[in-house]
Amino acid sequence: MGIIVYIISLFILYLVIETAVRRGINSSKIGQLIEDKYEKEEKLSFFDNDLDD
């Protein structure tokens, strides 16, 4: 029982840290600069270049 609680608490801690880091990077000036730089490049899908065009 203790092991299950330990694993669940580690998973919750992982989610909290991952969310905090992601929000911190996205709200930073460097994160916004990278997002603006790479947002303009559209990722082409396999289906965008199929034979029906």
MMTF fields as JSON, N, C-alpha, C and O atoms, coordinates in Angstrom:
{
  "mmtfVersion": "1.0.0",
  "mmtfProducer": "UNKNOWN",
  "numBonds": 211,
  "numAtoms": 212,
  "numGroups": 53,
  "numChains": 1,
  "numModels": 1,
  "chainsPerModel": [1],
  "groupsPerChain": [53],
  "chainIdList": ["A"],
  "bondAtomList": [4, 2, 8, 6, 12, 10, 16, 14, 20, 18, 24, 22, 28, 26, 32, 30, 36, 34, 40, 38, 44, 42, 48, 46, 52, 50, 56, 54, 60, 58, 64, 62, 68, 66, 72, 70, 76, 74, 80, 78, 84, 82, 88, 86, 92, 90, 96, 94, 100, 98, 104, 102, 108, 106, 112, 110, 116, 114, 120, 118, 124, 122, 128, 126, 132, 130, 136, 134, 140, 138, 144, 142, 148, 146, 152, 150, 156, 154, 160, 158, 164, 162, 168, 166, 172, 170, 176, 174, 180, 178, 184, 182, 188, 186, 192, 190, 196, 194, 200, 198, 204, 202, 208, 206],
  "bondOrderList": [1, 1, 1, 1, 1, 1, 1, 1, 1, 1, 1, 1, 1, 1, 1, 1, 1, 1, 1, 1, 1, 1, 1, 1, 1, 1, 1, 1, 1, 1, 1, 1, 1, 1, 1, 1, 1, 1, 1, 1, 1, 1, 1, 1, 1, 1, 1, 1, 1, 1, 1, 1],
  "groupList": [{"groupName": "MET", "atomNameList": ["N", "CA", "C", "O"], "elementList": ["N", "C", "C", "O"], "formalChargeList": [0, 0, 0, 0], "bondAtomList": [1, 0, 2, 1, 3, 2], "bondOrderList": [1, 1, 2], "singleLetterCode": "M", "chemCompType": "L-PEPTIDE LINKING"}, {"groupName": "GLY", "atomNameList": ["N", "CA", "C", "O"], "elementList": ["N", "C", "C", "O"], "formalChargeList": [0, 0, 0, 0], "bondAtomList": [1, 0, 2, 1, 3, 2], "bondOrderList": [1, 1, 2], "singleLetterCode": "G", "chemCompType": "PEPTIDE LINKING"}, {"groupName": "ILE", "atomNameList": ["N", "CA", "C", "O"], "elementList": ["N", "C", "C", "O"], "formalChargeList": [0, 0, 0, 0], "bondAtomList": [1, 0, 2, 1, 3, 2], "bondOrderList": [1, 1, 2], "singleLetterCode": "I", "chemCompType": "L-PEPTIDE LINKING"}, {"groupName": "VAL", "atomNameList": ["N", "CA", "C", "O"], "elementList": ["N", "C", "C", "O"], "formalChargeList": [0, 0, 0, 0], "bondAtomList": [1, 0, 2, 1, 3, 2], "bondOrderList": [1, 1, 2], "singleLetterCode": "V", "chemCompType": "L-PEPTIDE LINKING"}, {"groupName": "TYR", "atomNameList": ["N", "CA", "C", "O"], "elementList": ["N", "C", "C", "O"], "formalChargeList": [0, 0, 0, 0], "bondAtomList": [1, 0, 2, 1, 3, 2], "bondOrderList": [1, 1, 2], "singleLetterCode": "Y", "chemCompType": "L-PEPTIDE LINKING"}, {"groupName": "SER", "atomNameList": ["N", "CA", "C", "O"], "elementList": ["N", "C", "C", "O"], "formalChargeList": [0, 0, 0, 0], "bondAtomList": [1, 0, 2, 1, 3, 2], "bondOrderList": [1, 1, 2], "singleLetterCode": "S", "chemCompType": "L-PEPTIDE LINKING"}, {"groupName": "LEU", "atomNameList": ["N", "CA", "C", "O"], "elementList": ["N", "C", "C", "O"], "formalChargeList": [0, 0, 0, 0], "bondAtomList": [1, 0, 2, 1, 3, 2], "bondOrderList": [1, 1, 2], "singleLetterCode": "L", "chemCompType": "L-PEPTIDE LINKING"}, {"groupName": "PHE", "atomNameList": ["N", "CA", "C", "O"], "elementList": ["N", "C", "C", "O"], "formalChargeList": [0, 0, 0, 0], "bondAtomList": [1, 0, 2, 1, 3, 2], "bondOrderList": [1, 1, 2], "singleLetterCode": "F", "chemCompType": "L-PEPTIDE LINKING"}, {"groupName": "GLU", "atomNameList": ["N", "CA", "C", "O"], "elementList": ["N", "C", "C", "O"], "formalChargeList": [0, 0, 0, 0], "bondAtomList": [1, 0, 2, 1, 3, 2], "bondOrderList": [1, 1, 2], "singleLetterCode": "E", "chemCompType": "L-PEPTIDE LINKING"}, {"groupName": "THR", "atomNameList": ["N", "CA", "C", "O"], "elementList": ["N", "C", "C", "O"], "formalChargeList": [0, 0, 0, 0], "bondAtomList": [1, 0, 2, 1, 3, 2], "bondOrderList": [1, 1, 2], "singleLetterCode": "T", "chemCompType": "L-PEPTIDE LINKING"}, {"groupName": "ALA", "atomNameList": ["N", "CA", "C", "O"], "elementList": ["N", "C", "C", "O"], "formalChargeList": [0, 0, 0, 0], "bondAtomList": [1, 0, 2, 1, 3, 2], "bondOrderList": [1, 1, 2], "singleLetterCode": "A", "chemCompType": "L-PEPTIDE LINKING"}, {"groupName": "ARG", "atomNameList": ["N", "CA", "C", "O"], "elementList": ["N", "C", "C", "O"], "formalChargeList": [0, 0, 0, 0], "bondAtomList": [1, 0, 2, 1, 3, 2], "bondOrderList": [1, 1, 2], "singleLetterCode": "R", "chemCompType": "L-PEPTIDE LINKING"}, {"groupName": "ASN", "atomNameList": ["N", "CA", "C", "O"], "elementList": ["N", "C", "C", "O"], "formalChargeList": [0, 0, 0, 0], "bondAtomList": [1, 0, 2, 1, 3, 2], "bondOrderList": [1, 1, 2], "singleLetterCode": "N", "chemCompType": "L-PEPTIDE LINKING"}, {"groupName": "LYS", "atomNameList": ["N", "CA", "C", "O"], "elementList": ["N", "C", "C", "O"], "formalChargeList": [0, 0, 0, 0], "bondAtomList": [1, 0, 2, 1, 3, 2], "bondOrderList": [1, 1, 2], "singleLetterCode": "K", "chemCompType": "L-PEPTIDE LINKING"}, {"groupName": "GLN", "atomNameList": ["N", "CA", "C", "O"], "elementList": ["N", "C", "C", "O"], "formalChargeList": [0, 0, 0, 0], "bondAtomList": [1, 0, 2, 1, 3, 2], "bondOrderList": [1, 1, 2], "singleLetterCode": "Q", "chemCompType": "L-PEPTIDE LINKING"}, {"groupName": "ASP", "atomNameList": ["N", "CA", "C", "O"], "elementList": ["N", "C", "C", "O"], "formalChargeList": [0, 0, 0, 0], "bondAtomList": [1, 0, 2, 1, 3, 2], "bondOrderList": [1, 1, 2], "singleLetterCode": "D", "chemCompType": "L-PEPTIDE LINKING"}],
  "groupTypeList": [0, 1, 2, 2, 3, 4, 2, 2, 5, 6, 7, 2, 6, 4, 6, 3, 2, 8, 9, 10, 3, 11, 11, 1, 2, 12, 5, 5, 13, 2, 1, 14, 6, 2, 8, 15, 13, 4, 8, 13, 8, 8, 13, 6, 5, 7, 7, 15, 12, 15, 6, 15, 15],
  "groupIdList": [1, 2, 3, 4, 5, 6, 7, 8, 9, 10, 11, 12, 13, 14, 15, 16, 17, 18, 19, 20, 21, 22, 23, 24, 25, 26, 27, 28, 29, 30, 31, 32, 33, 34, 35, 36, 37, 38, 39, 40, 41, 42, 43, 44, 45, 46, 47, 48, 49, 50, 51, 52, 53],
  "secStructList": [7, 2, 2, 2, 2, 2, 2, 2, 2, 2, 2, 2, 2, 2, 2, 2, 2, 2, 2, 2, 2, 2, 2, 2, 2, 2, 2, 1, 2, 2, 2, 2, 2, 2, 2, 2, 2, 2, 2, 1, 1, 7, 7, 7, 7, 4, 4, 4, 4, 1, 6, 6, 7],
  "xCoordList": [0.823, 0.0, 0.863, 0.545, 1.933, 2.823, 3.537, 3.79, 3.865, 4.547, 3.624, 4.072, 2.361, 1.393, 1.23, 1.205, 1.12, 1.0, 2.264, 2.187, 3.416, 4.684, 4.75, 5.161, 4.358, 4.385, 3.4, 3.726, 2.21, 1.213, 1.702, 1.519, 2.321, 2.823, 3.967, 4.072, 4.827, 5.897, 5.327, 5.84, 4.28, 3.651, 3.026, 3.155, 2.353, 1.749, 2.843, 2.693, 3.923, 5.045, 5.646, 5.996, 5.768, 6.266, 5.366, 5.862, 4.052, 3.116, 3.223, 3.177, 3.365, 3.474, 4.756, 4.722, 5.863, 7.145, 7.134, 7.602, 6.608, 6.573, 5.713, 6.086, 4.575, 3.703, 4.367, 4.278, 5.02, 5.686, 6.818, 6.975, 7.596, 8.705, 8.169, 8.687, 7.14, 6.577, 6.0, 6.223, 5.271, 4.705, 5.805, 5.713, 6.832, 7.947, 8.692, 9.066, 8.916, 9.614, 8.742, 9.234, 7.47, 6.58, 6.37, 6.154, 6.425, 6.197, 7.484, 7.424, 8.626, 9.88, 10.095, 9.477, 10.963, 11.241, 11.925, 11.644, 12.807, 13.492, 12.503, 12.562, 11.601, 10.585, 9.672, 9.305, 9.297, 8.457, 9.209, 8.628, 10.495, 11.31, 11.408, 11.268, 11.645, 11.737, 10.389, 10.331, 9.316, 7.985, 7.671, 7.117, 8.01, 7.775, 8.617, 8.163, 9.842, 10.751, 10.281, 10.295, 9.87, 9.521, 8.036, 7.622, 7.232, 5.793, 5.5, 4.521, 6.33, 6.098, 6.321, 5.724, 7.163, 7.42, 6.297, 6.124, 5.549, 4.461, 4.993, 5.801, 4.545, 4.938, 4.035, 2.816, 4.634, 3.861, 3.57, 4.441, 2.376, 1.963, 2.202, 2.387, 2.197, 2.297, 1.115, 1.254, -0.03, -1.235, -1.288, -2.107, -0.448, -0.419, 0.239, 0.033, 1.003, 1.765, 1.388, 2.248, 0.13, -0.267, -0.556, -0.44, -0.925, -1.071, -2.358, -2.504, -3.284, -4.525, -4.367, -5.263, -3.269, -3.085, -2.899, -2.731],
  "yCoordList": [-1.198, 0.0, 1.256, 2.233, 1.23, 2.381, 2.655, 3.81, 1.593, 1.751, 2.425, 3.27, 2.067, 2.648, 4.137, 4.941, 4.506, 5.92, 6.674, 7.81, 6.054, 6.673, 6.912, 7.989, 5.943, 6.068, 7.142, 7.947, 7.157, 8.166, 9.559, 10.5, 9.702, 11.021, 11.476, 12.664, 10.551, 10.916, 11.34, 12.27, 10.674, 11.037, 12.425, 13.219, 12.721, 14.044, 15.114, 16.188, 14.83, 15.761, 15.995, 17.125, 14.935, 15.069, 15.993, 16.862, 15.814, 16.656, 18.121, 19.01, 18.372, 19.74, 20.398, 21.536, 19.707, 20.263, 20.467, 21.496, 19.505, 19.606, 20.783, 21.503, 20.982, 22.103, 23.429, 24.378, 23.508, 24.75, 25.107, 26.27, 24.129, 24.384, 24.801, 25.738, 24.117, 24.445, 25.862, 26.615, 26.222, 27.583, 28.614, 29.707, 28.289, 29.214, 29.472, 30.611, 28.436, 28.6, 29.35, 30.223, 29.032, 29.687, 31.158, 31.956, 31.535, 32.932, 33.756, 34.979, 33.123, 33.871, 34.545, 34.178, 35.515, 36.245, 35.343, 35.43, 34.492, 33.573, 32.565, 32.236, 32.078, 31.149, 31.777, 31.134, 33.033, 33.734, 33.992, 33.916, 34.295, 34.513, 33.238, 33.276, 32.119, 30.836, 30.474, 29.984, 30.713, 30.412, 31.266, 30.757, 32.543, 33.414, 32.993, 33.059, 32.562, 32.183, 30.917, 30.854, 29.923, 28.634, 28.482, 27.493, 29.439, 29.359, 29.6, 29.076, 30.381, 30.728, 29.542, 29.479, 28.611, 27.435, 26.426, 25.889, 26.184, 25.231, 23.83, 23.611, 22.907, 21.525, 20.907, 20.854, 20.454, 19.836, 18.383, 17.649, 18.005, 16.649, 15.791, 16.32, 14.509, 13.583, 13.78, 13.66, 14.078, 14.21, 15.535, 15.679, 16.491, 17.755, 17.591, 18.415, 16.566, 16.375, 15.05, 14.357, 14.705, 13.425, 13.573, 14.672, 12.504, 12.486, 13.14, 13.356, 13.46, 14.072, 15.544, 16.125, 16.15, 17.592, 17.835, 18.981],
  "zCoordList": [0.0, 0.0, 0.0, -0.678, 0.745, 0.83, -0.477, -0.821, -1.211, -2.489, -3.502, -4.278, -3.503, -4.434, -4.158, -5.09, -2.904, -2.532, -2.932, -3.398, -2.754, -3.133, -4.636, -5.068, -5.428, -6.886, -7.35, -8.222, -6.778, -7.144, -6.782, -7.555, -5.619, -5.22, -6.117, -6.419, -6.551, -7.481, -8.83, -9.453, -9.282, -10.549, -10.468, -11.401, -9.365, -9.177, -9.113, -9.695, -8.419, -8.347, -9.729, -10.071, -10.523, -11.89, -12.708, -13.425, -12.607, -13.359, -12.95, -13.8, -11.654, -11.161, -11.67, -12.138, -11.586, -12.035, -13.543, -14.029, -14.286, -15.738, -16.188, -17.114, -15.545, -15.882, -15.544, -16.322, -14.414, -14.01, -14.963, -15.334, -15.356, -16.278, -17.64, -18.248, -18.125, -19.431, -19.442, -20.391, -18.405, -18.338, -18.174, -18.733, -17.425, -17.241, -18.527, -18.809, -19.314, -20.584, -21.572, -22.286, -21.628, -22.59, -22.266, -23.178, -21.011, -20.656, -20.635, -20.509, -20.754, -20.749, -22.1, -23.099, -22.113, -23.354, -24.375, -25.57, -23.914, -24.83, -25.404, -26.589, -24.566, -25.05, -26.073, -27.056, -25.856, -26.831, -28.121, -29.203, -28.021, -29.208, -30.035, -31.258, -29.379, -30.09, -30.706, -31.834, -29.974, -30.488, -31.714, -32.688, -31.684, -32.831, -34.025, -35.167, -33.76, -34.843, -35.542, -36.772, -34.796, -35.378, -35.658, -36.262, -35.232, -35.488, -36.965, -37.497, -37.622, -39.014, -39.944, -41.018, -39.549, -40.367, -40.153, -39.059, -41.205, -41.097, -41.343, -42.246, -40.553, -40.739, -41.798, -41.639, -42.85, -43.908, -43.56, -43.095, -43.788, -43.515, -44.755, -45.851, -44.588, -45.706, -46.653, -47.87, -46.088, -46.888, -47.652, -48.559, -47.312, -48.034, -49.406, -50.297, -49.567, -50.805, -51.461, -52.005, -51.413, -51.989, -53.476, -54.017, -54.135, -55.585, -56.071, -57.274, -55.197, -55.627, -55.979, -56.592, -55.614, -55.885, -57.322, -57.738]
}
